[in-house]
């Protein structure tokens, strides 16, 4: 699954939507749970206190810092809103592929109710990491990626410049050689002449820094290309799925657990039984569980009944339902 797409303003969000508000130099993110509630990761007791004091009274008791995730109303998420129904300042992030909305809500509630969650960390576990994980299973923050990418490219450029200066300053192509010839009189009465040739070598700074700039730009470009190639190859070897263990009727009320599982490609290629065994071991279900997959493109759960179904449908699906036998 890819990174989030363009944000659009929303009139009224739907359960499972990834919400974002702009706060000057940064953005704050959360997951809409429905009924006016929003789950969002907060930093420190001070930020949580603002969220709780701004929240609706009926939600204050549900607001918690368990794992750094707070459950609040709109005013706790966006204090700039005029009231709890003013969504004009809120935008919804859309994804090309993401989990089923019910799974996103279940993951957000599970994180908020966890007795030991990851504490808030600006560069590794912030509100955007939490929201994208609930939507895709990936701890991703575009704000952090942009910051790290900029710093990495700057570092590569600086290293390339220094290397270029060091190397080009030693090359003849960056040197200028000047020869001076002088004549000196000598001997008795100055009748003898002596010829002296002096050669001076100096570095042309302009040519050095021009060459170093080219080396630095090439280093930064090569770093970016290698990083993108590494990311694409790493992502191609695994699939992230939200897996739901449900009762026989498949109702949301009968959902026992929802978790994010990472499947290696060899499990997918091995077929139905290998996939069933892997999921049963991970979720604690029964071997007779019925498997249904959901893909955002077709919008409904489809039962997996053969090895070919697994190989064809699973790489495109984002959520799985394990329905227990009656």
N, C-alpha and C positions, 0 to 999 in steps of 0.2 A: 504494500500500500504506500502511496506517495505522500508527500507533504501537503498540508492544508492549502486550499486554493484561495481565491479572492473573497474577502469579507463583504457582505451586503447588509444594509440596514434592515432591521426586522420590525414588523408591526406587532407581532405576537409570536414568541418562539414556541417550538414544539418540544416535547420531552425528548431528551437525548441530544439536543442542539448544543453545539460548542459556541459559547457566547464570548464576546470580547468588547472591552471598552478602552478608549484611548485616554491615557493619563499623561499628557505632555510628551516626555521623552521615551515613554515605554507604554506597553499595553497590559491590561489585566484580563485573565481568562477564567472561565468557569463552565460548568455543565448544567444545563437546565433540567430539573427533575420533574417539572410539572407542578401544578398547584401553587405557582408563585415561588417555589423553592429553587435555590441555586447552590451547587456544591463548588467550592473554589478553595484552592490552597492559599494559605496566608502565612505571612512571616512574622513571628513573634507575638507575644501577648498583647502588645500595643495595637497592632493591626487587627487582631482578633477582637479586642475590646471595641474598636470602632465598628466592626461588622456586627457584633452582638447588640451594641447600643442602638444601631441604626435599623436593626431587623424588627420585623413585626413581632408583637408580644407573643403570639402563638408559636413563633419559631425560636425564640430566645432559649428555650429549654432544650431545643434540638441542636443549637449551635455548639460545636465542640472543636477542640484543638487536637483531637485524636489523629495522629499522623499529619497534623498541620492542615487538615481539611475542615472547613467550616461550612455549615448548612445555614443559609440566611435567605432573606427575601431580596428583592431587587435593590432596596436602599442599602442593605448590607454589602451588596456586590458593587453597586454604583451609587455612592452617596450624592452624586451630582443630579440624580434623577429627581423630578419634582414630587413624585409620589410612587407608590408601589406598582402602578400600572403605566408609568411613563417609560416606554421602551425606546424612545427616539434616540437616545445616546448609545444604545446597544446594537452591536452588529453580530451576525451569524456567520461562522466560518463554514464553507462548504467543501466537501471532500469528493474526489473522483471515486474513491472506494473507502468504506468505513464499516464498522460493526453495525448490527441491527440496533435501532434506537433503544429497545428494551435492554439489550446487553450493555449499552453505554450507561444507562441509568443504573443498572444493577452493579456495574463496576464502580461507579462514582459513590453509590451508597455503601458498597462494601469497603471502599477506601476510607470513607468518613466514619464508618463504624468499627474499623480495625483497632484492636487494642494496642498494636505497636506498628505504626506506619513510619515511613521515611520522613524525617524532619525537613522543613523547608530549607533548601539550599539554592541560592540564586543561580548558580551555573549548572547545577545537576538535578535539582528537584524543585523547580518553581511552578507557578500556577499554569504556565503554558505546557510544561512537561506533563503535568497531571491531566490536563484537558485532552491533549493529543493521545495520551496513553488510553484514556477512556474511549476514545473514538477509533484508534487504530492499533493499540497495543505497543506502540513505539513511544519511548520517552524522548520526544523531540521538541525543541524550542527554536523557532526561526530567529528570535531575537539573539539567543546565545550563539546559534550557528553563524549569524551575520557578524557578531562580534569576534568570534574565534576565527572565522574565515578572513576577516580584515586584518587581524593581528598576525595570522599565519602568513598571509600574502606579504604583509609589510616586512615580516621577519625574513621571508625568502628573498624579497627585493633587496633588503639591506645586506644580507649575506652575499647575494650575487654582486652587489656593488663593491663590497669590500674585496671579494675574491677577484673581481675584474681589475680593480686598482692594483692589487698585489701582483697579479699575473702580467697585465699589460705594461706595468711600469718596468718589467724585466725584459720585455720584448723589443727587438730593434724597430719594429713597426711603429712603436710609440716614442722612438728616440730621434733626436735631430743631431747630426754630426756636422761640425763646422771646423774647417781647416784654415789656419792663419799662417802665412809665410812672411818672415821678417829677415832682413839682411843687417848684419853687424860688421863694422869695420874692425880690423885688428892687425896685429903684426907691427913691424917697425914703421913708424910714420903713418900708420893707418892705411898702408897700401894693400894689405890682404883683406879679402871679404869672406865672411862666413854666413852661410844660409841656415836659418833655423825654422823648422816647420812645427807648429803647435796645433794639435787636434783637440777640440773640446766637444764633449758629448753631454747633451742635456735632455731631460724628459719633457715632451710637449704635453702639458696638463690638459689641454682641450681634447686632444686625441685620446688620452687615457680615460678621461671621464665619459666621453662619448662611447667608447668601447665598453666601459664598465656599466653604463646604463643599459646597453643592449644585453649584456650578460645578466644583469639583475632582472630585466623584464622577462628574459627567457627562463630564468630560474622560477619566477613567480608563476608564469604560464605553465611550466612543467609541473610545479607543485599542485596547481589546480587540476590539471588533467589527471595526474596520478591519484589525487584524492577522490575525484569523481569516478574513476575506473574502479578504485578499491571499494567505494560505497556500492556501486552497481553490482559488482561481483559478489560482495558479501550479502547483499539483500536477495540476490537471486537464489541463494542456497537454502532459504527458509521461508516459511509462511506463518503469519501471525493470525490466529483465529480466536474469536470469543466463543468459548464452548459452554453450553447451558445444559445442565442435567435436570430434566423435568419429569413430572408424573405422566401417567399414560395418556391423559387428556391433553397434555401439552400446554396447560394454562399457565399464565404468569404466576398465579397464586401457588401453583404446585412446583415452582422452580426451587430446587434444592441448593444449587450453587452455580455461579458463573465465574469463569476464570479465563485468563489469556494464556494460550498455549502456543509455543513455537514448534512447528513441525518441519523437520528436515525433508528435503526433496526425496530422499530414498524411501521415507515412510509413505509419501504420496504415491510414488511409482510402484510400491509393493502391492497395492491394491486394498480391497475392502477389509479383509481379515486383519492384516497388519495394522491398518488404521484403527479398527475397532479395538484391538488389543491395546494399542498405545493410548487411546482415549479412556478406555476402562481402567487401565492402570493409573492414569493421571487424575481422573475424576472420581474414582471409586464407585463406578456404576456396575452393571451386570452385563455379562457377555451377550445377553439377548436384547440389548438396547437397540432401538430403531434409530438410525442416523438420518438426520435431515440437514441439508446445508442451505444457507441463504446468501444470495448475491444481490448487491445493490441494483444491478442492471435489470434483473427480472422481478425483484421485489417480493418474492414469496419463497417459503421453504420447500425444497424439493428433496424427496427421499433418495438416498444413495443405496442402490440395490446390487451393483456389480463393480468389478474392478475398473471397468471402463468408465463408469460414472465417477469414480474417485479421481481417475487420472484426468478426465475432461472437465469436471465441474469444480473440484476442490481448488485448483490453482486460481480460480476466479471468484471463489466465495470468500466471505469474511466472517461469517458466524455459523456455528454448528449447534444443532440441538440433539442431545441424547435423550430420547424418550424411553422411559422405562416400560418394560412389558407389564401387562395387567397381571 
